């Protein structure tokens, strides 16, 4: 990284960063802003922190060519605010230029705090409360559907990216073997009531600030299965929980959701089962995303967490025996431990 005039630390010879810096300075009416990277993103979005010499700061989202995504971000930010969820206030926006200036919620994510030894109880409790408020505010017609078609397309990431790229299994063969099980999975998920879903409600997207939590990266929010976000929170890409903590947190969520009128099943056991089914869809999707990030986008680091998601798949099959045939087949194709030896696979993937 190099110094670039009054912009602070940024990429050298980066005209887009210069444009974003000039726009932010104009919106704030403040000269002498420093511009520095604020966060990494698996997409083409970039985030900068802009700060005055006196130390006041904002976050600048740079999403070139993503006018629709920026418009979605602004729409969801408004819905979160109406629901009483702490999303960053929008200071200024130019959707046609892919630029949004936001209030700065600080520098510490839940993930960083937890890795640093923070007590998880108050963080998870606050995340549960915010999630229940968000779901209880559900209104039809506000967000796109996160229904069967989208869920099925996401499962193709596993059959069409992970298995071919990491394991040498053709997409045609993977689909032929897995599709009957995946159709049953989608049938079961379709039975869940639909609520507002963040879709990435995980510790990396929750901030330690006042009030807890600050919620980020919500532009892909939609109307989808009620158990989806609780699973995101507790079966994360970067941190795993003991079963006792997972059960206790989901039980707390379930009780609060019932009190708030969120349409979860009345019995916790039925809700727990819903979590396992929707969880398997997400785990397979994430494995596919990791492979695509590596082989299409040149970001191989994400695949290091693939074993965590195979662990989640095994746990789901143990908790919900009806998922076992699908999980065994997926593990067999991926050459992972826990597959049925009779399926005749068993070679490790080339991660």
N, C-alpha and C positions, 0 to 999 in steps of 0.2 A: 504494500500500500504506500501511497506517496502523498505528500502535501500538495494541495492544488489551490494556491492563492488563499482567498478568504473562506474557502469551502471547508477547511479542515481536512480530515482524513477521508479520502475517497479513491476510486480507481483513477489512475492517470489517463488523460486523453479520453474521458468519458463524457461525450456531449449530452447524453441523456441525463446523467447526474447533474450536470451544469444547468440544464433546463429545469429540472426539478428543484434545484437549489434556488434559482432565480424566482420561480413561481412561489415557493414557500416564503421567501423574503418579501415578495410583493404582497402576499396575503396577510402576513403578520405586520407589515409596515416597519420591519426591523432590519437594520443593516448589521453586517458583521456576524451573520449566523455561521456556525460551524456545522458541517455535514459529515456524519460518520455512519457506517453500517450499523444497523440495530438488531437484525435477526436474519437467520438463514430461512429459506423456504424451499420446499420440494418442487414448487412450480416456478414459473418465470417471474413471479412477483419479487420485488425487493423492498426492504424496509430500511429507512435511514432515521437516525435521530438527529434533529436539528436543534441547536442550542445557542443561546445568547452568551456573550462573555460573562454575564452575571450568573449563569447557570440554569436559567429557565429553559425547559426543553419541550419539544413536541415530537411526534413520530410521523414520518412522511411515507406513505405507501406509493410505490412506483409500479404501475401495472400497464406498460405500454401495449397498445393494441387490444386491451381487454375492457372495452367500454361496457359490455354487458355484465361482466364480472364485477366491475366497480359499481354499476347501478344496483346489482344484487346486494353488494356489501352495504350500500347506503340504505336500501330498503330493510335489510335484516337488522342493521344497527338501530333503526327507528323502532322496529318491533321489539327488540330486546329492551330498549329504553322504556317502552310502554309497559312491558311486563315487569319492570323493576329489577332488571338484571344489569349489572355494572359492565356495560360495554364502553369503549372509549368514545368520548364525545367527538363528533365531527366538527372541526373548526372551519374547514373550507374544503371544497371538492370541485374538480374539473373532470367529470367522467369521460368527456370526449378526448381528453389528453391522458387519461389513466392515472390521475394524481388525486390523492386524498391526504389532507393534513388532519391529524388526530391528536387528541389529548394524550399525554404520555402517562401510562399506567405503571411506570417503573421498569426496573431491570431484572427483577427476580420472578421467574416462572415457578409454578408449583413443582415442576420437575427438578429445577435447580435447588429449591428449598428442601425437597424430600431427599435428594441425593446428598445434601449437606447435613442431614440428620434432623430436620424439623419434625416435630410431632405431627403425624399424619391425621390424627383425629379431628382437630379443628378445621384443617384444610378440606378434608373430605366431607365433613358435616356442612361446611359452607357451600361446597360444590353441589351437594345434594339439594340444599335449600334453593339455590339459584336455578338448578335444573327443574325442580318442581314448579317454580314460578314461571319459567319459560314454557313448560308443557301445559300448565293450567291456562295460559293465555292463548292457546290454540284457537284460531279462527279459520274456517274454510275459505279457500279462494285467495289467500294471502301469499302462499309459497307454492313452488312447483311440487309435483308428486314425486316421492321417493318410493315408487311402487314396484311391481313385479318386473316391468320392462327394464328399469334402471338397475335393480338388484341382479337381474340375470346378466345384463351387460357387464356388471362388475365381476361376476363369477367367471366370465370369459378371460379376465386378466390372469386367473390361475391356469386355465386350460390352454390359453393362447400365448402366454408370456412365461410364467414360471416354469411349467413343465417342459416346454420346448427349449427355452434358453438355458435353464439350470440343470435339466435332467435328460435332455435328448429325447424326450417323448413328443411325438408329433401332436399338433393340436387336434388333428382328426382322430387319432387314437385316444387322446385324452377325453375328448368330447364323447366318443362312443362309449367309453368305460364309465364316465362320471355322469352323463346327462340324466339317466333315469333317477339317480339319487338327488341330483341338483333340482330336478323338477319337484320331487317330493319335499325338498327343503323349502323351495319357494311357495309351495302350497301351504305349508305349515306357517311360514312367516306371514302370508297373506291373511291369516286369521287374526292377527294382532290389530288392535285399534290404532288409528293414525293420530299422531300429534306432531307439533313442531319438533324437528330434530336438528341439532347442530351439525351432526355427522362426523365431527372430529373433537368431541368433548373430552379432551384428554389433558393430562398434566402439563404438557408442553404449551397448550393453548389457554391455560388458566394462569392468571397473574396474582402474586402476593401484593395486595394493595388494600386500601380502605375505600368502600367495603369489600370484603372478600366475596367471591373471587372477581378479578377483572377477566372478562371473556374476550378472546381474540379469534381471528381466523374463521369467521362464521359465514362467509359469503356463499358457501354451498348449502346453507340451511334449506330444509324442505319439509314436506309433510310426509312422515314415515312411521315405521313401527315403534310402538311406545317403549319397547325394551332396548332400542338401539343405543341411545346415548348413555344409559347406565352401564352397558357393556363397554362402550368406548372409555368411560372413566376408569374402569377397574381391570380391563384386559388391554393394557396399553403396549405400545411398541417399545417403550424405553424403560419401563419399570413394572415389576410383577409383585403381586400381593400374596401373602399367605391365605389359604382358603378361609380361615376364621375371619380375617379382616374383610375379605370379599363378601362373605355371607352377611356379616354384621352391617356392612355399609349398604348392601342391597336391601336388607330387611328394614333399615332406617328409611331408605328411599321409598320402599313399598308402603310403609306406614304413612309417611308424609304425603305421598301421592294420593292415597285413599282419602286422607283428610281434605286434600285440596280439590278433590273431584277429578283427578287425572284418571283416565279409563284403564287402569291396570286390573288384572284379575283379583277377585276378592281374596283368594287364598295365596299365600306366599309361595307355596309349592308350585302352583300353576305359573306364577310370574317367573320363578327360578327356571322352570322349563323353557319359557319363552326366551329368556336370556341365552340359554344354551343354543337354541336354534338360530336366533339372529346372530349370535356370536360366531357360529361356524361360517356363516356367509361373510362376515367381516374379516375373519381370520384368513380365509381363502383369498378374498379381495386384496388384502394388504400384502400377502405374499406375492401376488401378481404385480402389484404396484412397485414393490421393491425390485422385482426383476426388470420391469420396464424402466425404472429409474437407472438401473445399472446398464442395461444393454442398449437402450435407446438414448438416454440422456447423459450417460457418462458419469453417473453418481453411484459408485459401487458400495459406498459405506453402509447403505441401508440394509443390504443383504446380510450383514453381520447379525442382525436381529431376527433373521428367519427362524432359527431354532426356537425362539420364544413362542412364535406363532404355531409351530408344530406342537409345542407343549400345550398351548391353549386348545388345540384341536383334540389332543388326547384327553385332556381334562373334561372337555365338553362331552366326549363319548362316554367317559366314565360316569358323568352326572346324568346323562340322558341316553340310556341304552339304545333308543330308536335311532340315534345318530351314528351308532357304531359302524354299520355297514358303509356309510358314506366316508367316514373318517378312515376306516381300514383301507378302502379303495384309494383314497387320496394319498395316504401314507405309502401304500404299495407303489403307486406310480412315481412318487417322489423318492423312493428308495430310503424311507425313514424307518427307524425302529418303531415297533408297534404295529407294523403291517402284518396281515395274515400270511404266513409263509406259503400257504397253498396258492396264493395269487401269483407267485412266480416272478416277482420283481426283486427287490432287495438290494440293488446296487445304489450307492450313495450318489446324490446329485453333485454336479461339479461347481458348487458355489465357490 
